[in-house]
Amino acid sequence: MTSKVVYIGDLRTIATHVRSGNSIETDAPLDNHGMGDRFSPTDLVATALATCIVTTIAILAPSINIEGAECQVEKIMVANPRKIGEIVVTIDFPKSGPYTDEEKKRLEQIAITCPVHQSLHPDCKKTIIFNWPNG
């Protein structure tokens, strides 16, 4: 078992990672009857894409230092049916670069083939923006 989720009322849950015991709480978003005080389930999906990208890069390209890379995540919802229409992940790579053209191409390919990217429905647009340091 990966996790255990308990509904605690008021449109909130507690999700516990079984192996570690770490937990997170979720809340419905403001635009869907929640208080918006915590990650919503769809926020977690969008955030999972960013975390998967940088983790997969670190696994598959360990010789390329990306420590300090930062991701900004934007989730864009659509209606009928209500779902994530687009996830925009902007990755700012650390100034420890510069990165060669070959390294950039390799990291960009890893990003679009990470497990979460591959698991999201094809109708969900995934926009990945790579910001490389100058030099």
FENZI-V269260 format. One record per residue. N is the residue number from 1. RES is the residue in one letter. PHI is phi in degrees with one decimal (none if undefined). PSI is psi in degrees with one decimal (none if undefined). Layout:
((N	RES	PHI	PSI) (N	RES	PHI	PSI))
//
This chain:
((1	M	none	136.6) (2	T	-85.7	-48.1) (3	S	-150.7	166.2) (4	K	-127.2	129.7) (5	V	-117.5	129.6) (6	V	-120.5	126.6) (7	Y	-78.6	123.6) (8	I	-108.5	8.9) (9	G	93.4	169.7) (10	D	54.0	34.6) (11	L	64.2	30.2) (12	R	-122.3	152.0) (13	T	-133.7	161.3) (14	I	-119.7	122.7) (15	A	-109.4	125.1) (16	T	-114.9	128.3) (17	H	-75.5	116.8) (18	V	-60.8	-46.5) (19	R	-65.1	-42.2) (20	S	-96.4	-24.6) (21	G	84.9	-3.5) (22	N	-67.4	147.3) (23	S	-136.3	157.7) (24	I	-134.0	153.2) (25	E	-110.3	145.6) (26	T	-118.1	160.4) (27	D	-144.3	145.9) (28	A	-65.3	148.9) (29	P	-72.7	161.6) (30	L	-54.9	-39.0) (31	D	-79.4	6.3) (32	N	-140.8	46.4) (33	H	77.6	2.8) (34	G	-94.6	-178.2) (35	M	-94.4	-13.7) (36	G	65.6	26.5) (37	D	-88.0	-9.9) (38	R	-142.1	174.1) (39	F	-55.8	138.5) (40	S	-87.7	165.4) (41	P	-56.2	-40.9) (42	T	-72.8	-28.2) (43	D	-60.5	-41.4) (44	L	-64.0	-38.5) (45	V	-61.9	-47.8) (46	A	-63.6	-42.4) (47	T	-66.7	-35.0) (48	A	-60.3	-34.6) (49	L	-61.6	-47.9) (50	A	-64.0	-45.1) (51	T	-65.8	-35.3) (52	C	-67.5	-41.0) (53	I	-58.8	-53.6) (54	V	-70.5	-33.9) (55	T	-66.7	-43.4) (56	T	-66.5	-39.0) (57	I	-59.1	-46.3) (58	A	-62.8	-34.0) (59	I	-73.3	-47.8) (60	L	-88.0	-15.5) (61	A	-133.7	59.1) (62	P	-63.5	-20.4) (63	S	-80.2	-9.3) (64	I	-102.6	114.3) (65	N	-76.8	116.0) (66	I	-116.7	12.7) (67	E	-56.9	128.6) (68	G	97.1	-4.6) (69	A	-58.7	139.5) (70	E	-123.1	140.4) (71	C	-118.5	134.5) (72	Q	-106.2	134.5) (73	V	-119.2	129.5) (74	E	-122.6	126.0) (75	K	-106.3	127.9) (76	I	-116.6	115.6) (77	M	-88.2	151.2) (78	V	-128.1	163.7) (79	A	-107.3	164.5) (80	N	57.6	67.8) (81	P	-86.5	157.8) (82	R	-66.1	122.2) (83	K	-164.6	172.0) (84	I	-74.9	120.1) (85	G	-89.5	-33.6) (86	E	-155.3	144.5) (87	I	-121.3	125.0) (88	V	-110.2	120.6) (89	V	-115.7	120.1) (90	T	-106.4	120.5) (91	I	-108.2	120.4) (92	D	-99.4	110.5) (93	F	-79.6	148.8) (94	P	-65.2	155.2) (95	K	-71.2	0.6) (96	S	-69.1	-8.0) (97	G	-57.1	-159.5) (98	P	-78.0	161.7) (99	Y	-104.7	140.1) (100	T	-72.1	162.9) (101	D	-59.8	-37.3) (102	E	-65.1	-42.9) (103	E	-64.7	-43.1) (104	K	-58.8	-47.1) (105	K	-61.4	-42.3) (106	R	-63.8	-46.1) (107	L	-66.1	-38.4) (108	E	-64.4	-39.4) (109	Q	-66.7	-41.5) (110	I	-60.4	-42.8) (111	A	-58.3	-44.6) (112	I	-83.1	-2.1) (113	T	-117.1	12.8) (114	C	-65.5	157.0) (115	P	-57.4	-39.7) (116	V	-68.0	-43.9) (117	H	-55.6	-44.5) (118	Q	-71.1	-22.2) (119	S	-87.8	-22.0) (120	L	-70.9	146.9) (121	H	-58.7	141.8) (122	P	-58.5	-25.6) (123	D	-72.3	-16.4) (124	C	-84.7	112.5) (125	K	-71.4	132.7) (126	K	-117.9	110.7) (127	T	-108.4	118.7) (128	I	-114.1	121.8) (129	I	-110.0	125.4) (130	F	-105.8	117.0) (131	N	-105.4	108.9) (132	W	-95.8	145.5) (133	P	-68.1	151.5) (134	N	-71.0	153.4) (135	G	109.5	none))
//
